Amino acid sequence: MSFKVEKHYCGNTLVDVAIFTASEKCGMEMVEMSSNTSIKNKSCCKDEVDVITGQDDLTLKSFDDLHKFQKTVLFAYAYSYVNLYESLPKQIIPHRDYSPPTLIKDIYILDETFLI
């Protein structure tokens, strides 16, 4: 990735710094006179542009480019990570298929036992 940094100086004072865009001007730039006149005033302002170039070529590595030790560590890490999420053993519920006996008579009413 490459980008540019623009700096605007008015005299010796730094006025603005901009990255990726144009820097703001201070408004003190002198407008050049028309081509008919021979008088041209020199501006006190100056602009600096720094271009920072990035890397153009990228190196892509494959699994075969790794050393034997790096392959071993990578394999061990992947194996331990996969084994962290083992499924839980199937829980045995002993009374899952049990059905209660059918209620023929209400025993509490027959014995007249009530909770108060």
Rosetta constraint file for C-alpha pairs under 8 A:
AtomPair CA 1 CA 53 HARMONIC 6.95 0.50
AtomPair CA 1 CA 54 HARMONIC 4.71 0.50
AtomPair CA 1 CA 55 HARMONIC 6.69 0.50
AtomPair CA 1 CA 56 HARMONIC 7.79 0.50
AtomPair CA 2 CA 51 HARMONIC 7.47 0.50
AtomPair CA 2 CA 52 HARMONIC 5.64 0.50
AtomPair CA 2 CA 53 HARMONIC 4.43 0.50
AtomPair CA 2 CA 54 HARMONIC 4.68 0.50
AtomPair CA 2 CA 55 HARMONIC 7.98 0.50
AtomPair CA 3 CA 19 HARMONIC 7.36 0.50
AtomPair CA 3 CA 20 HARMONIC 6.18 0.50
AtomPair CA 3 CA 51 HARMONIC 6.04 0.50
AtomPair CA 3 CA 52 HARMONIC 5.47 0.50
AtomPair CA 3 CA 53 HARMONIC 6.64 0.50
AtomPair CA 4 CA 19 HARMONIC 6.01 0.50
AtomPair CA 4 CA 20 HARMONIC 5.74 0.50
AtomPair CA 4 CA 49 HARMONIC 6.73 0.50
AtomPair CA 4 CA 50 HARMONIC 5.56 0.50
AtomPair CA 4 CA 51 HARMONIC 4.32 0.50
AtomPair CA 4 CA 52 HARMONIC 5.88 0.50
AtomPair CA 5 CA 17 HARMONIC 7.01 0.50
AtomPair CA 5 CA 18 HARMONIC 5.78 0.50
AtomPair CA 5 CA 19 HARMONIC 4.67 0.50
AtomPair CA 5 CA 20 HARMONIC 6.65 0.50
AtomPair CA 5 CA 49 HARMONIC 5.74 0.50
AtomPair CA 5 CA 50 HARMONIC 5.09 0.50
AtomPair CA 5 CA 51 HARMONIC 6.40 0.50
AtomPair CA 5 CA 52 HARMONIC 7.85 0.50
AtomPair CA 6 CA 17 HARMONIC 5.72 0.50
AtomPair CA 6 CA 18 HARMONIC 5.27 0.50
AtomPair CA 6 CA 19 HARMONIC 6.46 0.50
AtomPair CA 6 CA 21 HARMONIC 7.61 0.50
AtomPair CA 6 CA 22 HARMONIC 6.41 0.50
AtomPair CA 6 CA 23 HARMONIC 5.79 0.50
AtomPair CA 6 CA 47 HARMONIC 7.10 0.50
AtomPair CA 6 CA 48 HARMONIC 5.75 0.50
AtomPair CA 6 CA 49 HARMONIC 4.50 0.50
AtomPair CA 6 CA 50 HARMONIC 6.37 0.50
AtomPair CA 7 CA 14 HARMONIC 7.21 0.50
AtomPair CA 7 CA 15 HARMONIC 7.61 0.50
AtomPair CA 7 CA 16 HARMONIC 5.78 0.50
AtomPair CA 7 CA 17 HARMONIC 4.57 0.50
AtomPair CA 7 CA 18 HARMONIC 6.61 0.50
AtomPair CA 7 CA 23 HARMONIC 6.33 0.50
AtomPair CA 7 CA 47 HARMONIC 5.71 0.50
AtomPair CA 7 CA 48 HARMONIC 5.08 0.50
AtomPair CA 7 CA 49 HARMONIC 6.37 0.50
AtomPair CA 8 CA 14 HARMONIC 6.12 0.50
AtomPair CA 8 CA 15 HARMONIC 5.62 0.50
AtomPair CA 8 CA 16 HARMONIC 5.33 0.50
AtomPair CA 8 CA 17 HARMONIC 6.63 0.50
AtomPair CA 8 CA 23 HARMONIC 6.37 0.50
AtomPair CA 8 CA 24 HARMONIC 7.25 0.50
AtomPair CA 8 CA 25 HARMONIC 6.66 0.50
AtomPair CA 8 CA 45 HARMONIC 7.33 0.50
AtomPair CA 8 CA 46 HARMONIC 6.07 0.50
AtomPair CA 8 CA 47 HARMONIC 4.60 0.50
AtomPair CA 8 CA 48 HARMONIC 6.46 0.50
AtomPair CA 9 CA 13 HARMONIC 5.43 0.50
AtomPair CA 9 CA 14 HARMONIC 4.50 0.50
AtomPair CA 9 CA 15 HARMONIC 5.48 0.50
AtomPair CA 9 CA 16 HARMONIC 7.37 0.50
AtomPair CA 9 CA 45 HARMONIC 5.59 0.50
AtomPair CA 9 CA 46 HARMONIC 5.30 0.50
AtomPair CA 9 CA 47 HARMONIC 6.17 0.50
AtomPair CA 10 CA 14 HARMONIC 6.50 0.50
AtomPair CA 10 CA 15 HARMONIC 6.47 0.50
AtomPair CA 10 CA 26 HARMONIC 6.98 0.50
AtomPair CA 10 CA 28 HARMONIC 7.57 0.50
AtomPair CA 10 CA 44 HARMONIC 6.09 0.50
AtomPair CA 10 CA 45 HARMONIC 4.40 0.50
AtomPair CA 10 CA 46 HARMONIC 6.58 0.50
AtomPair CA 11 CA 44 HARMONIC 5.28 0.50
AtomPair CA 11 CA 45 HARMONIC 5.70 0.50
AtomPair CA 11 CA 46 HARMONIC 7.61 0.50
AtomPair CA 15 CA 25 HARMONIC 7.75 0.50
AtomPair CA 15 CA 26 HARMONIC 6.88 0.50
AtomPair CA 16 CA 23 HARMONIC 5.91 0.50
AtomPair CA 16 CA 24 HARMONIC 6.10 0.50
AtomPair CA 16 CA 25 HARMONIC 7.56 0.50
AtomPair CA 17 CA 23 HARMONIC 5.90 0.50
AtomPair CA 18 CA 22 HARMONIC 6.23 0.50
AtomPair CA 18 CA 23 HARMONIC 5.01 0.50
AtomPair CA 25 CA 29 HARMONIC 7.93 0.50
AtomPair CA 28 CA 43 HARMONIC 7.93 0.50
AtomPair CA 28 CA 44 HARMONIC 7.65 0.50
AtomPair CA 28 CA 45 HARMONIC 7.17 0.50
AtomPair CA 29 CA 43 HARMONIC 5.70 0.50
AtomPair CA 29 CA 44 HARMONIC 7.03 0.50
AtomPair CA 29 CA 45 HARMONIC 6.12 0.50
AtomPair CA 30 CA 41 HARMONIC 6.83 0.50
AtomPair CA 30 CA 42 HARMONIC 7.24 0.50
AtomPair CA 30 CA 43 HARMONIC 5.40 0.50
AtomPair CA 32 CA 40 HARMONIC 6.22 0.50
AtomPair CA 32 CA 41 HARMONIC 7.10 0.50
AtomPair CA 33 CA 37 HARMONIC 6.68 0.50
AtomPair CA 33 CA 39 HARMONIC 7.15 0.50
AtomPair CA 33 CA 40 HARMONIC 6.26 0.50
AtomPair CA 61 CA 65 HARMONIC 6.14 0.50
AtomPair CA 62 CA 66 HARMONIC 7.36 0.50
AtomPair CA 63 CA 71 HARMONIC 7.64 0.50
AtomPair CA 66 CA 70 HARMONIC 6.00 0.50
AtomPair CA 66 CA 71 HARMONIC 6.27 0.50
AtomPair CA 67 CA 71 HARMONIC 6.28 0.50
AtomPair CA 68 CA 72 HARMONIC 6.26 0.50
AtomPair CA 69 CA 73 HARMONIC 6.25 0.50
AtomPair CA 70 CA 74 HARMONIC 6.06 0.50
AtomPair CA 71 CA 75 HARMONIC 6.03 0.50
AtomPair CA 72 CA 76 HARMONIC 6.10 0.50
AtomPair CA 73 CA 77 HARMONIC 6.07 0.50
AtomPair CA 74 CA 78 HARMONIC 6.17 0.50
AtomPair CA 75 CA 79 HARMONIC 6.05 0.50
AtomPair CA 76 CA 80 HARMONIC 6.10 0.50
AtomPair CA 77 CA 81 HARMONIC 6.07 0.50
AtomPair CA 78 CA 82 HARMONIC 6.19 0.50
AtomPair CA 79 CA 83 HARMONIC 6.31 0.50
AtomPair CA 80 CA 84 HARMONIC 6.40 0.50
AtomPair CA 81 CA 85 HARMONIC 7.63 0.50
AtomPair CA 82 CA 86 HARMONIC 7.72 0.50
AtomPair CA 105 CA 110 HARMONIC 7.90 0.50
AtomPair CA 106 CA 110 HARMONIC 6.46 0.50
AtomPair CA 107 CA 111 HARMONIC 6.03 0.50
AtomPair CA 108 CA 112 HARMONIC 5.63 0.50
AtomPair CA 108 CA 113 HARMONIC 5.19 0.50
AtomPair CA 108 CA 114 HARMONIC 6.83 0.50
AtomPair CA 109 CA 113 HARMONIC 6.56 0.50
AtomPair CA 109 CA 114 HARMONIC 7.92 0.50
